[in-house]
Amino acid sequence: MKNIFSVFWKWLKRIVAAFFILSIVSTILFRFIPVPITPLMLIRCVEQIADGELPTLKKDWVPLSEINSSLVLAVIASEDQKFAEHFGFDFEAIEKVAKQNIKLQKRGKPIKGGSTISQQCAKNVYLFPQRSYIRKAFEVYFTFLIEVFWSKKRIMEVYLNVIEMGNGIYGAQAAAKTFFKKDAKQLSNAESATIAAVLPNPRKWNAGKPNGYINKRKNWILRQMSHLRGSIQL
């Protein structure tokens, strides 16, 4: 029994050590090279095949300099207004969302997420979308890693290249081409705000055909962009 436990413990230590080494090395590499594919992209392709559809994967990595600054401002205004200030986590926002979720759970309504752009980026690059405390723990770990090894500009660049923006559509360039027939560099303020507006549920809403709710949210984002313009330095 002792031998079995000893072997198990030895292999467990090796697995844990390998995980930390691989996670750190990959994070350092992704500071300089494009992320080729993410777990979410693979999951969506499998889901499409399971539904009898041809897998669709539209993505076209472009540097942050080739993405209109209005989209950067739009996602910050919509998703994480303290992005440039925090170290991966907005504890004030987390506390606020936690209180809101208690009320939502009592009413039987879906709970909201309080993730920062850094957390969303870490989740999209490294993890699966299912909610669990274990996944959340890994999300915290990977968020810490990218905040340590990447700059805020790099986090934003990766985020805007891997985030799901529609059914089979990932990243700013693919979204701009699909919905507005132009490059991400040419997006207008309104188009950027519309893309940001659908991010909470990009498979339910369509940036190319916004409904009344998305237009209302887009207008709110445009107002927030106006307030934030000039104050965001990455």
Order of alpha helices (4+ residues) and beta strands (2+ residues): alpha-alpha-beta-alpha-alpha-alpha-alpha-alpha-beta-beta-alpha-alpha-alpha
